[in-house]
Amino acid sequence: MNIKIVIVSFLFLFCSQLNAQTLGGSAVFNFLNQPNSSQLSALGGINISNISNDVSMAFNNPALLRDNMHQQFDASFNNFLAGIKNYSLTSAFHANNINTNFVYGINYFDYGTIPQTDAAGNILGAFHPNDYVMQLSASHIYLQRFWYGMTFKYISSNYAQYKSNGIAFDIGVAYHDSASLFQVSVLIKNLGTQLKTYDGTNPKNELPFDIEAGVTKRLAKAPVQFSLTAHHLQAFNIYYNDTTFNANEGGSLMNNITLDKIFSHLVLSAQFFLGDKIEVTSGYNFLRRHDLNAYNQANGLNGFTLGVGVLLKKLHIRYATGFYQQNMFQQLSLSLSWKGNELQ
């Protein structure tokens, strides 16, 4: 079946649900919003237009999956906060007979071993909670400069006897002008449903639906490219306002002015290329900074992310870190070819 027909069909089937999707803590499977690789983390956690040959970026936006990623493989490990471990694998191939690119990936969250207690606090044993998403994506080129793609996701969440799963789809379109070093993209993310609730009852929870748009421009006479990404475009005010918490703390960190609400949708990033072998990445996520800021203490570099990449002929090594109050995550990604070929 032509991939264009598939995309149009799913857009039609799910468009009636767009206005009903929720934000923030109101949705289930929010681990889907966590970046799967070092480059994406360093770019601020959300980026759908970055000009790169990193196959892991196609895990987040299928329209970034290209022919030159054929037989590429990326493995990422994130030593996250509070002992949480995140593992991600992504691999791509190109089918010549249908001129279509495919990528398969998994993103797995391991929360360690947690004591299991009853309501009185008596220890009954231990459990090993985890979340993961497995997904398959396809992309195709149109009129030389347009790329479109779709991702199918199977989602699973397991917390002792409480288990849930669901399915979702992402649909992306990108315009890439290689002569002008310019790319713009639009992504509809997490269209889908929860198949089984944690307690087996209804109603089902909604997925963390998102509409994103992004633009990236690489300068012709300087080794740098800039990206601007907007997320949650389906709603204007995306701040989470816990009135009970605010009352207990004696105030609110929320700013109700229009400008703050606009900036809460934005993620800014820049990449600097030091020759052909080194890239340095920085990002700033406005909403993350707001969500991490706390009362009566220094909020430092909340919202900032940093990364560095070493791009060898047959191996790309990328590292990312970011600031969460007094804590930082450490993420490492390795990209290579199945056949040992040079990475393009």
N, C-alpha and C positions, 0 to 999 in steps of 0.2 A: 504494500500500500504506500502511495506517495506520502512522504512525511508532511508535506504542506496540508494534505487533507486531514491527517491525524491531528495536527495542531489546531486547525480551524474547528474540527469537531469537538475537541476538548474545550476550546474557548467557548463554544456555544453551550456545551453541557454545564459549565461551571459559572458562567457569567451571572446567573441569577443568584449566586451565593456571595458575590463580592461584597455587597453592602452589609452582610451579616457577620463578616469576620471580625475577630476581636484583636485587641492589642495587649502587650505586656503580660502580666501575670494571669490574665483571663483565658489564655490559650494553653493547650496541652502540647507536649513535645517541644518545649522551648530550646532544648539542646540543638535543634536544627539551625538555630541562629548563630551557633559558634563556628568560627572559621576553621576549616579543615587543614590548612597548610601554613607554613611559615610566611610565605609571600603575602597571602591574604591577611594574616594576622598583622604583619608589619604595615600593611596599607590601611590600617584602621579597623579591620574586621569586616568591612563591607566594601566591595569593589567589583563592578561587573563590566568594566571597560578597559582595564589595564592592558597595554600592548606588551605581550610577553609570549614566549614559547613554553611556558610552564604549564604542563598538562594538569596540574592540580587546580588551576584557576577554572578549568572547565567543569570541575565538580560543583562549583557554585553557580556557574552560568553556562548552559550547554552551547550558547552561541559563540563562546570563546574556544570551542573545540575546532581545531584546524588540521589540514592534511599533514603538515610537518610534525605533528605530534604522534604520528604512526609509530607504534611499538614503544612509546615512552612509558615509563613507570615511575611513580612517585610514592615514597613512603615518608610519613610524617609522625613525629612523636612530640606530644605536648605534656610537660611536667607542670600541670596546672595547680591551682590553689588547693590547700587543705588535703593534699595527698591524692587528688583526683588525677587520673591518667587518661590521656586521649590519644588514640591510635587511628591513623587514616592511611588508606591505600587507594591509589588511583592508577588506572592503566588504560591506554587508548590504542585503537587500531583503525586503519582506513580500508574500507571495502571498495576495491576498484570497480567491480562489476555494477555497483549501484551508485558509485561516486558519493559515498556517505561515510562520515566518521562516527565511531562509537567509542564510548568511554564507560568503564565500569568502576565503581568505587564503593568503599565502605568507610564509615566514620563511627568509631566505637569509643564509648566513655565508660571507664572503670572507676567506680567510686570506693573501691577498697572493701574491707570487711568491717561491718558495723554490728554492734551488739543488738540482739533482738530482745525486747522487754515487753512485759505486760503493762496494763494501766497503772499498776502499783509500783512499777520500776524493777520488778524481779527479772533477772536475766534468764531468758529461755534458750538462748543459743546465739547464733550469729547468722547474718545473711550477707550476700554479695550483690548489691544493686548495680545495674548497668543499663545503659541506653545505647542503641545503635540504629543507623540507617544504612540500608543497602540501596544502591541506585544504578540505573542504566540510562545513558544519554545517547542521543544521536543528533548530528548536525549536518547541514547541507549549505552549499553556496548558491547564491542567486544573483545574476547580473554582475558577477565579478567582485562586487564590493559589499554585498549584503550576505550575512550569515544568519541562519535561523536554526533553532534546535529545541528539543524537548527532553525532559528528564522524568523518568518514572522512579518513585521511591517506595520502598517498603520500610516501615518504621516500627521498632520494637522497644518496649520499655519494661523493665523487670525489677520490682522491688519486693523481694520475698514472695508472699502469696499474692501480691498485687501486681498484675501483669496487664499490659495494654499494647495494642498495635494499631497500625493505620496505614493508609496509602496516600500518596500525594504526587502532584505533577508540578514541574517548573516549565515555563515557556519563555524563551529568550530570543531577541532579535538584535543583531549588531550591524553597524555600518562601519567598515574599515577602509580608509583611504591611505594606502601605504605610501603614496607619493607625498602626501601632506603630513604624514605621521600623526594621523588623527583617527580616533575611534569613539563612537557613541553607541550606547546600548540601552535596551529596555528589558526588564525582567519581571514576569509575574511568577511569584514564588509561593509554594506550599498550597496549591489548590488541591483540596482533598478532604478526607474524612477519617475520623477515628473509627476503626472497625470494632474494637472491643474495649470497653472501659475498664478501669482498674478494678472496680468492684462488680463488674458484670451487669450493672444496671444502666438504665437510661435516665436523663438524656446524655447523648454523646457530647464531648467537649470539642471546641473548634481548634483548628490548627493555627500556628503563627503566620497567618497570611501576610504577604508583603508585596507591594508594587514598588520597584526600584528603577531609577534611571541614572546613567552615568556618562561622563565624557572624559577622555584622556587625550592629551596633546603632548607630543614629544617635540622639543625645540630643534629646529634644523641646524642651528649654529652653536648649540650648547648641549653637553651630555646630560640632559635632565628631561624628565617628563612629569607632568602634573595631572592629577585626577581629582574630579569633583563628583561625588556620588550622593544622590538623594534617595532616602528610603521611607517606607510607610507613607507613600503618596496618596493612599486611599483615605487618609484622615489628616486633619490639620493639627489638632492638639494631641500629641502622643505622650505627654507627661503622665506618669503614674502618680496619682495623688492619694496617699493614705492619710485621711483626715484624723483618724485615731492616733496614729504615730505622731503626726504634726502637733496635735493637742498635747500629747504626753511630753514632747520635747520642747514645747513652748514656742513653736513657730513653724515656718515652712520654708523649704529651700526652693520652692517653685517661684518662677517669675512669670507673671501672667501677661507680660507685654507681647505684642505680636512678633516683634523681631526675635525674641528668644524662642518662640514656638517655631518660627521658620528655621532658625539655625539648628534646632533639635533634630531636623531631618537630614542634616548634612554630615558628610565625612570627607575630609581633605587629606590628600597624600601627595608625596613627591618621591621620585626615584632619581638618584644620581649615579651615573655610570663612570667609574674610574678606569678608563681603558676598556678592553674587551672582557676582562676577567673578574672585575669587582663591581658590585652594585650595592648602594646604600639606600635604604628605604625608611621613610618616616610617615606617620599618619596621625590624624587627630579626629576623634569621634566625639562630637558635641554631646550627644545623648548619653553616651557612656560616662562622660565626665559628670554630667548632672546626676546620673543614677548613683555614682560612687561617692559623690561629695557628702560629707557628714557634718553634723553640728559640732561646734566648739572644738575643732581640731584642724590642723593644716591639711589641705587637700592636695597639695603638691602637684604632681604631674599626672593626675587622673585623666584618662582619655587619650594620652599620648602613647604611641607605639613606635618601635624602632626595629630595624632589621638590616642584615648584611648578607650578601650572597657571593660565593666564589664559584665562577662559571668556567669549569674546565671543559675540555673537548668532549669527554665521555661521561662526565659526572658534574652535576650542579648541586652545590651544598648551600642551603639557606638556613639562617637562624633568625628568630624573632623574639622580642620580649615586649612587655607592656606593663603599665603601672596600675595597680589596684590598691589604693591607699598605701600601706607600708609593704605590700607584697608585690611580687613580679612573677610572671609566668616565663617558662623557658621552652621554646619550641624549635625543633630541628627537623629539616626536610632534606631528603636525598632524591635526586632525579637522575635517571639513567635510561638507556635503551635495553630492551630485552636481548637484542642481538649483539650488544657491545658496540653499536654504531655511534658515530659522533652525533651530539645533540645539535639540532639546527636552530 
